[in-house]
Amino acid sequence: MATDDHMKVTAVGLPSGALSATFGRYELENGQHIEDVVLGYSTYGTLNETGDNAVIVGHSLTSNSNVSEWWSELMGEGDACALDLANEFVVCVNYLASPYGSSSPVTPDPGKQNGESYAADFPTPVTVRDNVRLQRLLLDRLGVRHLRLAIGGSMGSMLALEWAATFPDFVTELVLIAGCGRHTDWAIGIGEAQRFSIMADAKFKGGQYAPKAPPLAGLATSRMMAMLSYRAPKSVDERFARGVMENPGECADERVEKESADVVSVEGKLGGTLVAEPKPRAATAMRKPSSHGDIGCTAHANESASETLPYFAVESYLQYQGKKFIQRFDANCYIQLTYTLDSHDVARGRGAYEDVLRRLTHRTLVVGITSDVLYPFSLQAELADLMPNAEMYAIDSPHGHDAFLIEIKELNKAIARFRRGERADPDAARIANRFPGGAAPRSAPREDVEGKTSLTIPFAGVGRRPDENENENENENENENENE
């Protein structure tokens, strides 16, 4: 298995290859403003003379604007690629409050004489709509007159949908992957639990923490929680199989993480071997850490308390991912971005939710994941059902929300077909209401399916229906490349 973090950066700041643009005073929906607002962004391909071959890409919660870093499989030359760099001008803009180049809690606050960063004083919330309106100013500056496509996964799909609602005549097509039309109470609750884990860290200090003493334990914990929401129970259970860690003396470098998910972290170092089933403690057994000095966390004041505890592989995996994440992200930024997610409601101030979606007549591909627990499949089915020119494409994978990064090759093929004017899945299976939440999407024009009990549903991923893979090991072809 490859790395579980799709990001290559190891620090905050504008990533290599990205660009930066500064604007003046920017008024937010909440009535506050950002002086000399800055946007980090990346571009690929060439804008044509008429300025109408542009594509806007929305990134996920903790990604940056370098699409080539996390979606390279979708980029290339020719119509076999979802993003055709030979004929299109692709733009991705870093969100406000993100630590990768745009104005955020880690950037200097013009209102502070000493050059300190915004920290807890960054305006909140910054909405998805705020981001879209500001990104439009950037596109105007770049000479973009029309968008062929707005596309994004997870948080990026919310941005793409908001583009269509805010500037309906500026966008032709949409590809909405693993998102929703409005952030649900379930997702808001998950975000609040993550925020509270940060806020409960004594070093958080209401967001006014010292840059050299951030709340690492809280941020690492929030990442551990998020990682579980990006997967699904079956995927995690089959991957780790209640395995425990042994052989603590072994050591490996970063390359090992790319070769095996069985190598994990103790005090920030890699080492250990996965053993399929827990067994009595041996001389070579890896002791469960009683403290994590690298993040200032003590799990057991009595060190002997961990002597008899099994050190499950899933525990070590999550600890490693949490510690890796804190090297490239900031706690205040994470909190702010989750508030941005919570702001998402495409119908806010526009009328009834169903009516607003029905007015979005753009040709649309909605992609859902059958095992997604963060944004369940029924949410994408809802979009496809209400948007009059939408086609539904299902990634039938056991790997949860991150399947849109794992099953990437099939996703690219589906989007490319859609963009060529074809069905996203040429071999669509006919399946009646078999999906989580009881919602079945319409993938054909409404008049073709109205009143029918059997609907045409395209499937991606491993190309099987939900009832055809119950007894198979889906880990065989897994390409680990996790989200957010």
C-alpha positions in Angstrom: 0.0 0.0 0.0 1.2 3.5 -0.7 1.2 6.5 1.5 -2.0 7.5 3.4 -1.5 11.2 2.9 -1.9 12.5 -0.6 -0.1 15.7 0.2 3.7 16.0 -0.4 4.2 19.3 1.5 5.6 19.2 5.0 5.0 22.8 6.1 2.5 25.6 5.8 2.9 28.4 3.3 2.6 28.9 -0.5 3.6 25.6 -2.0 6.3 25.3 -4.7 5.0 26.2 -8.1 2.0 28.1 -6.9 1.3 31.8 -7.5 0.0 34.6 -5.4 -2.4 37.5 -6.1 -3.2 40.4 -3.8 -6.5 42.3 -3.8 -7.7 45.2 -1.7 -10.2 45.2 1.0 -12.6 42.2 0.7 -16.0 42.3 2.4 -17.2 39.0 3.8 -20.8 37.8 4.1 -20.5 38.1 7.9 -20.0 41.9 7.7 -16.3 41.7 8.5 -13.5 42.3 6.0 -10.0 41.3 5.1 -7.6 44.0 4.2 -5.2 43.4 1.3 -6.6 39.9 0.9 -4.3 37.4 -0.7 -5.0 34.3 -2.8 -2.7 31.5 -3.5 -3.4 29.6 -6.7 -2.1 27.3 -9.4 -2.7 27.1 -13.1 -2.1 24.5 -15.8 -2.5 24.7 -19.5 -3.0 27.9 -21.6 -6.0 30.3 -21.7 -7.2 30.8 -25.2 -7.7 34.1 -26.9 -11.4 34.2 -26.1 -10.9 33.3 -22.5 -13.5 30.6 -22.5 -11.6 27.3 -22.1 -11.1 27.6 -18.3 -11.8 25.0 -15.7 -12.0 25.7 -12.0 -11.0 23.0 -9.6 -12.0 23.0 -5.9 -9.6 21.2 -3.5 -10.5 19.2 -0.4 -10.4 20.5 3.2 -6.6 20.2 3.9 -5.2 20.2 0.3 -3.4 23.0 -1.4 -3.9 24.5 -4.9 -1.3 22.2 -6.6 -3.7 19.9 -8.4 -0.8 17.9 -9.8 0.1 16.9 -6.2 -3.2 15.2 -5.4 -5.1 14.7 -8.7 -2.3 14.1 -11.3 -4.2 11.0 -12.6 -6.9 13.3 -13.9 -4.6 15.6 -15.7 -2.9 15.1 -19.1 -3.3 15.9 -22.8 -6.2 14.8 -24.9 -9.9 13.9 -24.2 -9.0 10.7 -22.4 -8.1 12.9 -19.4 -10.7 14.5 -17.2 -8.6 17.7 -17.3 -7.2 18.2 -20.8 -4.2 20.4 -20.4 -3.7 20.6 -24.2 -7.0 22.4 -24.7 -7.9 23.8 -21.3 -6.7 26.3 -18.7 -7.1 24.8 -15.3 -7.2 26.9 -12.2 -7.3 25.9 -8.6 -7.4 28.5 -5.8 -6.4 28.0 -2.2 -9.3 28.7 0.2 -9.3 31.6 2.5 -8.2 30.4 6.0 -6.1 27.6 4.5 -2.4 27.8 5.4 -1.2 27.3 1.8 -0.9 30.8 0.5 -4.2 32.6 0.9 -5.1 35.0 3.7 -5.5 32.9 6.9 -4.8 32.8 10.6 -1.1 32.2 9.8 -0.6 35.2 7.5 0.3 38.7 8.8 -2.6 40.8 10.0 -2.4 44.3 8.4 -4.1 45.7 11.4 -1.3 44.7 13.8 1.7 47.0 14.0 4.1 44.3 15.0 3.5 42.1 11.9 1.9 39.3 13.9 -0.4 36.9 12.2 -4.2 37.0 12.5 -4.3 33.9 14.7 -7.7 34.0 16.6 -8.5 37.4 15.1 -9.1 36.0 11.6 -12.7 36.8 10.5 -15.1 33.9 11.0 -16.8 32.3 9.4 -15.6 32.7 5.8 -18.2 31.0 3.7 -18.0 28.9 0.6 -19.8 31.7 -1.1 -17.2 34.2 0.0 -14.5 32.0 -1.6 -16.4 31.8 -4.9 -16.9 35.5 -5.1 -13.3 36.2 -4.5 -12.1 33.5 -6.9 -14.3 35.2 -9.6 -12.2 38.4 -9.1 -9.0 36.3 -9.6 -10.4 34.8 -12.8 -11.4 38.2 -14.1 -7.8 39.3 -13.5 -6.5 36.3 -15.3 -8.7 37.1 -18.3 -11.1 34.2 -17.9 -14.5 35.0 -19.5 -16.2 31.7 -19.1 -15.7 28.4 -17.3 -16.2 25.2 -19.3 -16.3 23.2 -16.0 -16.4 23.6 -12.3 -15.2 20.4 -10.6 -14.2 19.3 -7.1 -14.2 16.4 -4.6 -15.6 16.6 -1.1 -15.3 20.3 0.0 -14.3 21.1 -3.6 -17.6 19.8 -4.9 -19.4 22.3 -2.6 -17.3 25.0 -4.1 -18.2 23.8 -7.7 -21.9 23.7 -6.8 -21.7 27.2 -5.4 -20.1 28.5 -8.5 -23.1 27.4 -10.5 -25.5 29.0 -8.1 -23.7 32.3 -7.7 -22.7 32.7 -11.3 -25.0 30.4 -13.3 -24.3 31.9 -16.7 -20.5 31.8 -16.1 -20.3 28.0 -15.9 -21.3 25.4 -18.5 -20.8 22.0 -16.8 -20.3 20.6 -13.3 -18.7 17.5 -11.8 -19.7 17.1 -8.2 -17.8 14.4 -6.4 -18.6 13.0 -2.9 -20.2 16.2 -1.6 -23.7 17.6 -0.8 -26.0 20.5 -1.4 -25.8 21.6 2.2 -23.7 20.5 5.1 -25.6 18.1 7.2 -26.0 18.0 11.0 -24.0 14.7 11.0 -21.1 16.4 9.2 -21.4 19.5 11.4 -21.3 17.3 14.5 -18.1 15.5 13.2 -16.5 18.9 12.6 -17.4 20.1 16.1 -15.9 17.1 17.7 -12.7 17.7 15.8 -12.7 21.4 16.7 -13.4 20.6 20.4 -10.4 18.3 20.5 -8.2 21.2 19.4 -9.8 23.7 21.8 -9.5 21.3 24.7 -5.8 21.2 24.3 -4.3 23.5 27.1 -1.9 25.0 24.6 -4.7 26.3 22.3 -5.4 29.3 24.6 -8.5 30.4 22.7 -6.5 30.4 19.5 -3.9 32.8 20.7 -1.2 30.2 21.1 2.5 30.9 20.6 3.6 29.9 17.0 6.4 27.8 18.5 4.1 26.1 21.0 0.9 25.2 19.1 -1.7 22.7 20.3 -0.1 19.7 18.6 -1.9 17.0 20.6 -5.3 18.5 19.9 -4.6 19.0 16.1 -3.2 15.4 15.9 -6.3 14.1 17.6 -8.7 15.9 15.2 -6.8 14.4 12.3 -7.1 10.9 13.7 -10.9 11.4 14.0 -11.1 12.8 10.5 -9.1 9.8 9.1 -11.8 7.5 10.3 -14.5 9.5 8.8 -12.7 9.3 5.4 -12.9 5.5 5.5 -15.6 2.9 6.2 -15.8 0.2 8.9 -15.4 -2.7 6.5 -12.3 -1.1 4.9 -10.6 -0.5 8.2 -11.5 -3.9 9.6 -10.2 -5.8 6.6 -7.0 -3.7 6.5 -5.9 -4.2 10.1 -7.7 -7.4 11.1 -7.1 -6.7 14.8 -3.4 -6.9 14.2 -0.9 -5.8 16.9 2.5 -4.3 16.7 5.8 -6.1 17.5 9.6 -5.8 17.0 10.1 -2.3 18.3 13.8 -2.4 17.5 13.2 -2.3 13.8 13.5 1.1 12.2 12.6 2.5 8.8 12.5 5.8 7.0 9.8 7.5 5.0 10.1 5.2 2.1 8.8 2.3 4.2 5.5 4.1 4.6 5.0 4.0 0.9 5.7 0.3 0.8 3.6 -0.9 3.8 0.9 0.4 5.9 2.1 -2.0 8.6 5.0 0.3 9.5 3.9 2.8 12.1 5.0 5.4 14.5 6.3 5.5 18.1 7.4 8.9 19.3 7.5 10.1 15.7 9.7 7.3 14.4 8.7 4.4 12.2 9.1 0.8 13.2 7.4 -2.4 14.0 5.8 -5.3 12.3 2.1 -6.1 12.0 1.0 -9.3 13.6 -2.3 -10.7 12.4 -3.8 -11.5 15.8 -3.0 -10.3 19.4 -1.0 -12.7 21.4 0.6 -12.8 24.9 3.4 -10.2 25.4 6.8 -11.4 24.3 10.2 -10.0 24.7 10.0 -8.5 21.2 6.5 -7.0 21.6 6.1 -3.4 20.9 5.0 -1.7 24.1 2.0 0.6 23.8 3.4 4.2 24.3 2.6 5.6 27.7 3.4 9.1 26.5 3.9 11.0 23.2 6.6 13.5 24.0 6.7 14.9 20.5 3.2 16.3 21.0 3.3 16.8 24.7 0.8 14.1 25.5 0.9 11.7 28.4 -1.4 8.7 28.0 -0.6 6.9 31.3 1.2 8.6 34.2 1.9 5.1 35.5 4.0 3.7 32.7 3.4 0.1 33.8 -0.3 0.6 33.0 0.5 0.1 29.3 2.5 -3.0 29.8 -0.4 -5.3 29.4 -2.3 -3.4 26.8 -2.1 -4.7 23.2 -0.8 -2.1 20.8 -3.3 -2.5 17.9 -2.0 -1.6 14.5 -5.0 0.7 13.8 -4.0 2.7 16.9 -0.4 3.1 15.8 -1.6 4.0 12.2 -3.9 6.8 13.5 -1.2 8.1 15.8 1.3 8.3 12.9 -1.2 10.0 10.6 -2.0 12.6 13.3 1.7 13.3 14.0 2.4 13.6 10.3 -0.5 16.0 9.7 0.7 18.5 12.4 3.9 19.1 10.4 1.9 20.6 7.5 -1.1 22.3 9.1 -2.2 24.8 11.6 -4.8 24.4 14.3 -6.6 27.8 13.8 -6.7 27.2 10.1 -8.3 23.8 10.6 -11.0 25.2 12.9 -11.7 28.0 10.4 -12.0 25.7 7.4 -14.4 23.4 9.2 -16.6 26.5 9.9 -16.4 27.2 6.1 -17.7 23.7 5.5 -20.6 24.3 8.0 -21.6 27.4 6.1 -22.4 25.4 3.0 -26.0 25.6 1.9 -26.5 26.3 -1.7 -30.1 27.5 -1.0 -29.3 29.9 1.8 -31.0 33.2 0.9 -32.2 31.9 -2.4 -35.4 30.1 -1.7 -36.5 26.5 -1.0 -33.7 24.0 -1.2 -35.4 21.8 -3.8 -36.4 24.7 -5.9 -32.8 26.2 -5.9 -31.4 22.9 -7.1 -34.1 22.5 -9.8 -33.0 25.9 -11.2 -29.5 24.7 -11.7 -29.8 23.5 -15.3 -26.1 22.9 -16.0 -25.1 19.6 -17.5 -23.9 17.8 -14.4 -22.1 14.6 -13.3 -22.7 13.8 -9.7 -20.4 11.2 -8.3 -21.2 9.3 -5.1 -19.5 6.6 -3.1 -21.7 3.7 -1.9 -19.8 3.3 1.4 -19.2 7.0 2.3 -20.0 7.6 5.9 -19.0 11.3 5.9 -21.2 12.4 3.0 -23.5 9.4 2.5 -24.5 8.3 -1.0 -28.1 9.5 -0.5 -26.8 13.1 -0.5 -25.4 12.8 -4.0 -28.5 10.9 -5.1 -30.5 13.8 -3.9 -28.5 16.2 -6.0 -28.8 14.0 -9.1 -32.5 13.6 -8.4 -33.2 17.4 -8.1 -30.9 18.9 -10.7 -32.7 18.5 -14.1 -29.7 17.7 -16.3 -27.7 15.6 -13.8 -26.3 12.1 -14.3 -25.4 9.9 -11.4 -22.2 7.9 -11.2 -21.6 5.5 -8.3 -18.2 4.4 -7.1 -19.0 1.1 -5.6 -16.1 0.7 -3.2 -15.7 -0.4 0.4 -13.2 2.3 1.2 -15.5 5.1 2.1 -15.2 8.8 1.4 -11.6 8.6 0.1 -12.6 6.2 -2.6 -12.6 9.1 -5.0 -8.9 9.3 -4.5 -8.3 5.5 -4.3 -10.4 4.5 -7.4 -8.9 7.3 -9.3 -8.2 5.6 -12.7 -11.8 4.6 -13.1 -13.0 8.0 -12.0 -10.9 9.7 -14.6 -12.4 7.5 -17.3 -15.9 8.2 -16.2 -15.4 12.0 -16.1 -13.6 11.9 -19.4 -16.5 10.1 -21.0 -19.0 12.5 -19.5 -17.0 15.5 -20.8 -17.0 13.9 -24.3 -20.8 13.8 -24.2 -21.0 10.1 -23.5 -22.5 8.3 -20.5 -20.2 8.2 -17.6 -20.5 4.4 -17.5 -21.2 2.8 -20.9 -22.1 -0.5 -19.2 -24.6 0.8 -16.6 -26.4 -1.9 -14.6 -30.1 -1.6 -13.9 -30.6 -1.6 -10.1 -33.7 -0.7 -8.1 -33.6 1.1 -4.7 -30.5 -0.6 -3.2 -28.6 2.4 -1.8 -27.9 3.8 1.7 -30.7 6.1 2.8 -33.2 4.5 0.4 -32.6 7.1 -2.3 -31.9 5.9 -5.8 -30.5 8.5 -8.3 -31.8 9.2 -11.8 -29.1 8.9 -14.4 -31.3 9.3 -17.4 -33.5 12.3 -18.4 -36.5 12.6 -16.1 -39.0 11.6 -18.7 -37.2 8.4 -19.2 -37.4 7.2 -15.6 -40.4 9.0 -14.2 -42.7 6.5 -12.6 -40.4 3.5 -13.0 -39.1 1.3 -10.1 -35.9 0.3 -11.9 -33.3 2.9 -12.6 -30.2 3.0 -14.7 -27.2 3.3 -12.4 -23.6 3.6 -13.6 -21.0 2.0 -11.3 -17.3 2.7 -11.0 -14.5 1.5 -8.8 -14.3 -2.3 -9.0 -17.2 -2.3 -11.4 -19.5 -4.5 -9.3 -22.9 -4.0 -7.8 -23.1 -3.8 -4.0 -24.4 -7.4 -3.8 -21.6 -8.8 -5.9 -18.6 -8.2 -3.7 -19.7 -9.0 -0.2 -17.4 -12.0 0.1 -14.3 -10.6 -1.7 -11.3 -8.9 -0.4 -11.4 -5.4 -1.9 -8.0 -4.5 -0.6 -6.3 -6.4 -3.4 -6.2 -3.5 -5.8 -6.3 -0.7 -3.3 -4.2 2.4 -4.2 -3.9 4.2 -0.9 -4.1 8.0 -1.5 -6.1 9.5 1.3 -8.2 12.6 1.2 -8.6 16.0 2.9 
